[in-house]
Amino acid sequence: MDPPRTGSPYQPAIEALKSYPEKKFYNVSKLGGAKYDTLPYSIRVLFESSVRNCDGFLVKETDAMNILDWKTKQNHVEVPFCPARVVLQDFTGIPAMVDFAAMREAVRNAGGDPAKVNPACPTDLTVDHSLQIDFSKCAIQNAPNPGGGEQKPLARLSPLKPPLRKPPPCRGHSSCRGSCGAGEAGRSPGPFSAQIENTPILCPFHLQPVPEPETVLKNQEMEFGRNRERLQFFKWSSKVFENISIIPPETGTAHQVNLEYLSRVVFDVKDFLHPDSVVGTDSHTTMVNGLGILGWGVGGIETEAVMLGMPLTLTLPEVVGCELTGAVSPFATSIDIVLSITKQLRQADVAGKFVEFFGSGVSQLSVADRTTIANMCPEYGAILSFFPVDNVTLKHLKHAGFDKAKLEVTEAYLKAVKLFRNDESSSREPEYSQVVQVSLSSIIPYVSGPKRSQDRVAVNNMKSDFEACLNEKSGVKGFQIAAEKQNDIVPVQYEGNEYKLSHGCVVIAAVISCTNNCNPSVMLAAGLLAKKAVEAGLVVKPYIRTSLSPGSGMVTHYLSSSGVLPYLSKLGFEVVGYGCSTCVGNTAPLPETIRNAIKQGDLIACGVLSGTKNFEGRLCDCVRANYLASPPLVVAYAIAGTVHIDFDTEPLGTGFNGKSIYLRDIWPTRQELHTVEEERVISSMFKELKEKMEKGNKRWNLLEAPESTLFPWDLKSTYIRCPSFFDKLAKEAAPPRAVENAHVLLFLGDSVTTDHISPAGSIARSSAAAKYLTSKGLTPREFNSYGARRGNDAVMTRGTFANIKLLNKFIGKPAPKTIHFPSGQTLDVFEAAELYQKEGIPVIILAGKKYGLGSSRDWAAKGPFLLGVKAVLAESYEKVHRSQLIGIGIAPLQFRPGENPSTLGLTGREQFSILFPPDLLPRMTLDIKTSTGKVFSVIALFENNMEITLYKHGGSLNFVARRFL
């Protein structure tokens, strides 16, 4: 990236920055005049990008003018956006890098130079999603881990394994009683047995470095063992591809690293300044909007095109102004604020729009609060949620390690282009498409569940709401438990003691990396609550699967330095590693006795986690109710052992001397939190984090990988395989072919998510993917997870639509099955698709409203493509997934308003023929003819000419590959 672009018509707008004349920038505020001053801040970033990247081809002068005329052009025009950088996480990053490797192969075969295939946009890939919890509380689980994974090969890691040695106790003070290092094995404090240099743990009493818990060491060894092939491929990628950096395992989650380390706020490239902006394959990329950085998650297919230098095309969005007023209640956490804002923005219908925050309440929120709010924006459907840079942001950047000169340049530049928001300024606020007002004073603590993140429950209504869920019919909230069964109690023996399980019993409690761990206040609140609970004599029942998997080592750092980590560990919330773990379903099975008791009593067992997704069965097939809660409430419900409790009138448990302890007795005050944050969360934490990331870790540094221009594919590998996307690559694209006599592969209803479509989580032993892996000589313990095997298209294709909760109308009950109509057989979806392909019969998918909801997943499009799906016909689409379908070469078709399969009398058993004209236009009406003689019209859901071009090329990958020929 060498700004400015040669030939830009806006070069006369380049100026020198006052006080720093060597720094140049496009003064877009002068280009726009009065129009610019009324633009929302987020639109100003889009405008600057269009001006800076204007080349007359990919970005035209009219594009910039359309953005400047946002007030009248919103929702009416498509505009290009060239983000400053790209962020990948490993589960979606590995298929992107495998595609790059395959593209090099295809370009070579077509006569081009494979070495030219490199990311054009700066790209960072964080290896963070592969962590599984094999060890918890310093003990290996009794049952196999959910992803399988052979444990014996760990012996191969011996050259990389740090020596085990008994650490010396902290010498700072006798009052530590060994908790700083040499304590006895068992539940903490004191289960430390090995030194891991990349994540410092501090003595909670004197901040002296001490060894890492044994749990972390063991889980890290397992991670490097089962994922060795993938990690070697990443290492090869880091060596041969230009403009990409790989952040190794054990560092932190993609969105956390993005926030703490990769964010620039203002880019300075060869003394040329421009705003930081980013797109990523993780839906939580939006977190950086809390820092005033424009960013959001897109599909892996779109991301690959951006990596190769193509702009991201989007409809010029509406911008909803969210005005925050009032003062935050001392008992409400940032998570409560998030859930309250989520509800109000959902009601305001912000789907597909930008949200921008303003008002007097904004200055009361720390950057950690803002990033937590911005991080949740995918849950209320917005593209992004933007907090312009202000004095609070600058103060945070100072703590984050920005030196004085960099801060001065950042502030001066942002003020020069009017991207700095000053609460004390008398200038008016930007004009917004609509304004939503949120009073912070009215927010009270909430949890979310039991099946959807948007279903909020006030904590003081939790008991009655859960009882209502037991009574309601099965659905989005109800479990339909007979009245006479609602008070059932099932006794169970566990570790020599008898416990009583009932409806609402908590069996999984996880403080995880997603959303919440980025915020020191909520994590410290959990730690302070744990401290008070332990001091009061409260405990957590041992059968509850408790875990703490922070988003980064910084979280461990400030929990340790504040003295609360041993108390969390004492309650079972011991650090198990750094990654998504429970958030993506990577938790060990519950103890067999507990599982049997739940099934025996048909109990509605509960999971409580500090994440963003909680649909039924996500954590475990026998855990039917899952609640999202702030970290301190996760700890509180774990102590209570049930969600069927009224915290106001019922005690959490019995403490020392038989005293009843209530939540109000151990809840930390805002003053306590403020004091700890001021004393502990300081710039040294950010400094140590940066040193840790730049240093890497020993296992990664010693990992060997080839350095050849082309990747040496191992035909025996079950992890990395050259995909077939480029098998028919030619210099010229063929015109779109008609879809003739297609059968319906799946007949789906409303709100089918990418989790239903894309392979994720464990590989079921009876699945098509399991049969494939077994044929390769692997045992179930070696299956690992779909996420770990995203670099193998054979596994991922077989895992597409393999979700056990998939409801295909042909089958009538949840199951990953469908009907192969020529034979009448009921088969796994892959097996039916395979038969159709052998017979040369194309297939389509029928679906209802909001097809493709949820996280952006490239395999939610790639998988159907490899199954032979030529088109999807739905009532409506989630925007990102619609773009992904086009990006892989699948036509998104939409029923006309008021029409659906039911109104048209479609059974899904017909065959469908679709003709695409050579002069295909955006949102063109097409006719579909069925084998019964019925003809009806649909809308070809292409929003612009670029999308049509990509579709004609067979998707963005082939379009970009042809540019190298």
FENFEN-V123769 format. One line per field, one symbol per residue. ss: DSSP state (a for helix, b for strand, c for the rest). psi: psi as a letter, one per 40 degrees, with the letter a starting at -180 (. if undefined). burial: + if it has 24 or more other ideal C-beta (glycine too) atoms within 12 Angstrom, else -. Layout:
# FENFEN-V123769
ss->???
psi->???
burial->???
This chain:
# FENFEN-V123769
ss->ccccccccccaaabbbbccbbbbbbbcaaaaaaaaaaaccaaaaaaaaaaaaccccccccaaaaaaaacaaaaccccbbbbcccbbbbbaaaaaaaaaaaaaaaaaaaaccccaaaccccccbbbbccccccccbbccbbcccccccccccaaaaaaaaccccccccccccccaaacccccccccccccccbbbccccccbbccccccbbcbbaaaaaaaaaaaaacaaaaaaaaaaaaacccbbbbccccbcaaaaaaaaacccbbbbccbbbbcbbbbccaaaaaaaaaccbbbbccaaaaaaaaccccbbbbcccbbbbbbbccccccccaaaaaaaaaaaaaaccccccbbbbbcccaaaccaaaaaaaaacaaaacccbbbccbcaaaaaaaaaccccaaaaaaaaaaaaacccbcccccccccccccbbbbbbaaacccbbbcccccccbbbaaaaaaaaaaaaacccccccccccaaacccbbbbbbccbbbbbbccbbbbbbbccccaaacaaaaaaaaaaaaaaaaaccccccccbbbbcccbaaaaaaaaacccaaaaaaccccbcccccaaaacccccccaaaaaaaaaaccccbbbbcccccccccccccccbbbbccaaaaaaaaaacbccccccccccbbcaaacbbcaaaacccaaaaaaaaaaaccaaaaaaaaaaaaaccaaaaaccccccccccccccccccccccccccccccccccccbbbbbbbbbbccccbaaaaccccbcccccaaaaaaaaccccaaaccbcaaacccaaaaaaacccccccbbcccccbccbbbbccccbbbbaaaaaaaaaaccccbbbbccccbcbcccccaaaaaaaaccbbbbbbccbcaaaaaaaaaaccbbbbbcccccaaaacccccccbbbccccccccccbbbbbbccccbbbbbbccccaaaaaaaacccaaaaaaaccc
psi->hgiihheheedeehiihiegeehiihgeddddbddddeiiddddddddddddeheecdhiddddddddfddeeheeihiihgidiihiiddedddddddddddddddddeeihdeegihdhhhhhhgeeehigdhhffhiidiiidebhhddeddeeddehihhihiiihedidedfeeecfiiiaiiiffheihheeghhihedefhhiiiidddddddddddddfdddddddddddddhifiihhiiediidddddddddhddhighffhiiiiiiiieheedededeefhhiihiiddddddddeeiihhihhiihhhhhhiaihieehiddddddddddddddegeheiihhiiidedeehidddddddddedddeeidihhhihadddddddddeehidddddddddddddefehhhdeieiiiihidihhhhhddehihiihaeeidegihhdeeddddddddddiihaddieghideeeeihhiihhfeihihiihehhehhhhidhddeehddddddddddddddddeeiihhdehgiihgididddddddddeeeddddddeegiheahadbddfegiiiiidddddddddefigiiihigaehfiheddieegdhhhhiiddddddddddeiegihddehidahaifehhhidddehiidddddddddddgidddddddddddddaiddddehiiieidihghheehedhihiededfhidiiiihiihhfiihdihiaifhiddddihiaihideidddddddeeeiideedaidddfeehddddddehfeheehhhdddeihifiihhddeeihiiddddddddddefhiiihhibifhfiaihhdeedddddeeehdihhidiihddddddddeeehhhihiiheiidddefheeeiihhhhhidfhihfihihhhieeehhiiihhfheiddddddddefidddddddee.
burial->+-+++--+++--+++-+--+--+++++++-++--+++++++++++++++++++++--+++--++++++-++-++--++++++++++++++++++++++++++++++++-+---+--+++++++++++++++++++++++-+--++++++++--+--+--+-+----+-++-----+-++++++---+++++++++++++++++++-++++++++++++++++++++++++++++++++-++-++++++++++++++++++++++++++---+++++++++++++++++++++++++++++++++++++++++++++++++++++---+--++++++++++++++++-+-++++++++++-++++++++++++++++++++++++++++++++++-++-++++---++-++++++++++++++------+++++-++++++--+++++++++++++++++--++-+++-++------+-+-+----+-+-+-+-+----+-++++++++++++++++++++++++++++++++++-+-++++++++++++++++++++++++++++++++++++++++++++++++++++++-+++-++--+-+++++++++++++++++++++++++++++++++++++++++++++---+++-------+++--+++---++--++--+++--++-+++-++--+++++--+-+----++-+---++++++++++--+---+--+--+-++++++++++++++++++++++++--+++++++----+-++++++++++++++++++++++++++++++++---+++++++-----+++++++++++---++++++++-++++++++++++++++++++++++++++++++++++++++++++++----++--+-+-+-+++++-+---+-+-+-+-+-+-----+-+++++++-++++++++++++++++++++
